[in-house]
Amino acid sequence: MDWGELIQVILETVLALLLPILIGCAVTWLRARQKEIMAGLTDSQRWMLTEAVEVAVKAAEQSGLAGHIENLAGEKKRFAIDAAERYLLSAGLGSVDLGVLADMIEAEVYRQFRTPDTLTEILPVRSR
């Protein structure tokens, strides 16, 4: 094994170990950011913002699958941001910081499309 192959194996191993940690940190940060944003809103505004983000993410996914937009993450994110912003403006919530909207959309994508971690997330929990 030459040095190039050895370095590649080491880098792949380090990346495989660090990637789950980095993803976990990103998810934690996104959740904290979402809670911070929601804390400054009324119940009605929170509901409207949550609904707008949820519907925008679903619409972007469907548009990508149907071929209306390119089925790429960046295109779907732009579509979701635009859709959520239009909805919020038409509903009278006013202008929302696009960075905040993008963070909330990332969190919603994770929530909607992640793979369940445990069996209890897949199966309903029975109360006795």
Helices and strands as residue ranges (DSSP letters): H 3-39, H 43-66, H 73-90, H 98-113, H 119-122
